[in-house]
Amino acid sequence: MLNCHFQYQQQDFLLSVQLEMQHQVLGIVGPSGCGKSTFLKNIVGLCNPSHGSIQLNQQIIFDSKQSFSLPTYQRNIALIFQQALLFPHLNVMQNLKYAQRWSGKKHNSIEWDQVVQLLELPALLKRKAHQLSGGEAQRVSIGRALLSSPQLLLLDEPLTGLDQRLRQQILVFLKNVKDETGLPMIYVTHHIEELQYLQADIIKIDQGKIHNI
């Protein structure tokens, strides 16, 4: 469960969110600049709210009253961006193995073979990042996130820039991840049909507030 209450203000931008996540996939839609990406960055720890608190699975990861912010690397949350951010000097196998360094011996550790087979990565393992198509790179990015064994997966418009064939391909992979791993996800997108395919509980951020859909 994710309990989240924070306010974030920068220049003329104000986002006030209070929600409780109980479903496996929470979808977030809203107009550009409404704070969707900011919401994810606050959860993962790339920026902090001006005040409020964030709690994940009964663990406080941010609390302004206590002047406490758990470092990003200790939050056990993976964030997948719009573009796959792979290490260019490493091949696919090395990119994936890097993530395992952070997973340690976590109880909910996701196995290598499970991820590689699920995302159909065996044929890509020896390729460098520049040798991958957009869809292949995003599959590797998803695989690396899963192999870090997060307790929460955040996806910030992960299908942006992909053609329709690749978008559908990645959606199928994400549906497989959802069904086979049970990993909780928060998925930000402009395309509500992506969330419907994943059977997500959908909310909208508009003018700094949460609206149910």
C-alpha positions as CSV (number, residue, x, y, z in Angstrom):
1,M,0.0,0.0,0.0
2,L,1.2,3.5,-0.8
3,N,0.1,6.3,1.5
4,C,1.1,9.7,0.1
5,H,0.5,13.2,1.2
6,F,2.6,16.1,0.0
7,Q,2.6,19.5,-1.5
8,Y,5.2,20.6,-4.0
9,Q,5.6,24.2,-5.1
10,Q,8.1,25.6,-7.6
11,Q,7.6,29.1,-9.1
12,D,3.8,29.2,-9.9
13,F,3.4,25.4,-9.8
14,L,1.5,23.8,-6.9
15,L,0.6,20.1,-6.6
16,S,-1.3,18.8,-3.6
17,V,-1.9,15.1,-3.5
18,Q,-3.3,12.8,-0.9
19,L,-4.0,9.2,-1.9
20,E,-3.9,5.6,-0.8
21,M,-2.9,3.0,-3.4
22,Q,-4.6,-0.4,-2.9
23,H,-4.8,-1.8,-6.4
24,Q,-1.8,-3.4,-8.2
25,V,-1.7,-0.8,-10.9
26,L,-2.5,2.9,-10.4
27,G,-2.8,4.8,-13.6
28,I,-2.3,8.6,-13.7
29,V,-3.5,10.9,-16.5
30,G,-3.7,14.6,-16.9
31,P,-2.6,17.6,-19.1
32,S,1.0,18.4,-19.7
33,G,2.6,20.3,-16.9
34,C,0.0,19.2,-14.3
35,G,2.6,17.4,-12.1
36,K,2.4,13.8,-13.1
37,S,6.2,13.4,-13.5
38,T,6.8,15.5,-10.4
39,F,4.6,13.2,-8.5
40,L,6.8,10.2,-9.4
41,K,10.0,12.1,-8.8
42,N,8.8,12.9,-5.2
43,I,8.0,9.2,-4.6
44,V,11.4,8.0,-5.8
45,G,13.3,10.8,-4.1
46,L,14.7,12.8,-7.0
47,C,13.0,15.9,-5.5
48,N,11.3,16.5,-2.2
49,P,7.9,18.1,-1.4
50,S,7.9,21.5,0.4
51,H,5.9,19.8,3.1
52,G,4.0,16.6,3.8
53,S,4.9,12.9,4.1
54,I,5.2,9.8,2.0
55,Q,4.7,6.3,3.3
56,L,5.3,3.1,1.5
57,N,4.3,-0.3,3.0
58,Q,4.2,1.2,6.5
59,Q,7.6,2.7,6.1
60,I,8.1,6.5,6.2
61,I,10.3,7.5,3.3
62,F,9.7,11.3,3.6
63,D,8.4,13.5,6.4
64,S,8.9,17.2,6.4
65,K,8.0,17.6,10.1
66,Q,10.8,15.3,11.0
67,S,13.1,16.8,8.4
68,F,13.6,13.2,7.1
69,S,14.1,12.0,3.6
70,L,15.2,8.5,2.9
71,P,17.9,8.5,0.2
72,T,16.7,7.4,-3.3
73,Y,18.9,4.3,-3.3
74,Q,17.4,3.1,-0.1
75,R,13.8,3.5,-1.1
76,N,13.7,0.3,-3.1
77,I,11.6,2.0,-5.9
78,A,12.4,1.7,-9.6
79,L,11.5,4.5,-12.0
80,I,11.3,3.9,-15.8
81,F,11.6,7.1,-17.8
82,Q,10.2,8.0,-21.3
83,Q,13.5,7.1,-22.8
84,A,15.6,4.1,-21.8
85,L,18.6,5.3,-19.9
86,L,21.0,2.5,-20.4
87,F,24.8,2.6,-19.8
88,P,26.2,3.0,-23.3
89,H,29.6,1.4,-22.5
90,L,27.9,-1.8,-21.2
91,N,26.2,-4.5,-23.2
92,V,22.6,-5.6,-22.3
93,M,23.8,-8.4,-20.0
94,Q,26.1,-6.0,-18.1
95,N,23.3,-3.4,-17.8
96,L,21.0,-6.0,-16.4
97,K,23.7,-7.4,-14.0
98,Y,24.3,-3.9,-12.7
99,A,20.7,-3.8,-11.4
100,Q,21.2,-7.1,-9.5
101,R,24.0,-5.4,-7.5
102,W,21.3,-3.4,-5.7
103,S,18.8,-6.2,-5.2
104,G,21.0,-8.1,-2.8
105,K,19.2,-11.0,-1.1
106,K,15.8,-9.3,-0.8
107,H,12.9,-11.6,0.0
108,N,10.9,-10.6,-3.1
109,S,13.9,-10.9,-5.4
110,I,12.9,-11.5,-9.1
111,E,15.0,-14.2,-10.8
112,W,17.3,-13.5,-13.7
113,D,15.8,-16.3,-15.9
114,Q,12.3,-15.1,-15.2
115,V,13.0,-11.6,-16.4
116,V,15.1,-12.5,-19.4
117,Q,12.6,-15.0,-20.7
118,L,9.5,-12.8,-19.9
119,L,10.9,-9.9,-21.8
120,E,12.4,-12.0,-24.6
121,L,15.9,-10.7,-24.0
122,P,18.2,-13.7,-24.7
123,A,19.1,-12.7,-28.3
124,L,20.0,-9.1,-27.1
125,L,22.3,-9.9,-24.2
126,K,25.6,-9.2,-26.1
127,R,24.4,-6.1,-27.8
128,K,25.4,-2.5,-26.8
129,A,22.8,0.1,-26.2
130,H,23.3,1.8,-29.5
131,Q,22.6,-1.5,-31.3
132,L,19.1,-1.7,-29.9
133,S,15.8,-0.4,-31.4
134,G,13.6,1.8,-29.2
135,G,11.4,-1.1,-28.2
136,E,14.3,-3.4,-27.4
137,A,16.0,-0.7,-25.3
138,Q,12.8,-0.1,-23.3
139,R,12.4,-3.8,-22.7
140,V,16.0,-3.8,-21.3
141,S,15.2,-0.8,-19.2
142,I,12.1,-2.6,-17.8
143,G,14.2,-5.7,-17.2
144,R,16.9,-3.8,-15.3
145,A,14.2,-2.1,-13.1
146,L,12.7,-5.5,-12.3
147,L,16.1,-7.1,-11.5
148,S,16.7,-4.5,-8.8
149,S,13.8,-6.2,-7.0
150,P,11.8,-3.0,-6.2
151,Q,8.8,-3.0,-4.0
152,L,7.2,-0.4,-6.3
153,L,7.6,0.2,-10.1
154,L,7.1,3.7,-11.5
155,L,6.6,4.2,-15.2
156,D,6.7,7.8,-16.6
157,E,5.2,7.6,-20.1
158,P,7.3,4.6,-21.0
159,L,5.8,4.2,-24.6
160,T,6.5,7.8,-25.7
161,G,8.2,7.9,-29.1
162,L,7.5,4.3,-30.1
163,D,5.4,3.3,-33.1
164,Q,2.1,1.5,-32.6
165,R,3.6,-1.9,-33.1
166,L,6.2,-1.4,-30.5
167,R,3.8,0.3,-28.1
168,Q,1.6,-2.8,-28.2
169,Q,4.6,-5.1,-27.8
170,I,5.8,-3.3,-24.7
171,L,2.2,-3.2,-23.3
172,V,2.0,-7.0,-23.6
173,F,5.3,-7.3,-21.8
174,L,4.1,-5.1,-19.0
175,K,0.9,-7.1,-18.7
176,N,3.0,-10.2,-18.4
177,V,5.0,-8.5,-15.7
178,K,1.9,-7.5,-13.8
179,D,0.3,-11.0,-14.0
180,E,3.4,-13.0,-13.3
181,T,5.2,-11.0,-10.6
182,G,2.4,-9.2,-8.8
183,L,4.6,-6.1,-8.6
184,P,2.7,-2.9,-7.7
185,M,3.0,-0.2,-10.4
186,I,2.2,3.5,-10.9
187,Y,1.9,4.3,-14.6
188,V,1.8,7.8,-15.9
189,T,0.5,8.3,-19.5
190,H,-1.6,10.6,-21.8
191,H,-3.2,7.5,-23.3
192,I,-6.0,6.1,-21.1
193,E,-6.3,2.9,-23.3
194,E,-2.8,1.8,-22.1
195,L,-4.2,1.9,-18.5
196,Q,-7.4,0.1,-19.5
197,Y,-5.3,-2.7,-21.1
198,L,-3.4,-3.1,-17.8
199,Q,-6.7,-3.0,-15.9
200,A,-5.4,-0.1,-13.8
201,D,-7.3,2.0,-11.3
202,I,-7.2,5.4,-13.0
203,I,-7.0,8.9,-11.5
204,K,-6.5,12.3,-13.1
205,I,-4.3,15.2,-11.9
206,D,-5.7,18.5,-12.9
207,Q,-5.0,22.0,-11.4
208,G,-3.0,20.5,-8.6
209,K,-5.6,18.0,-7.4
210,I,-6.6,14.4,-7.7
211,H,-9.8,13.4,-9.5
212,N,-11.1,9.8,-9.8
213,I,-12.1,8.5,-13.2
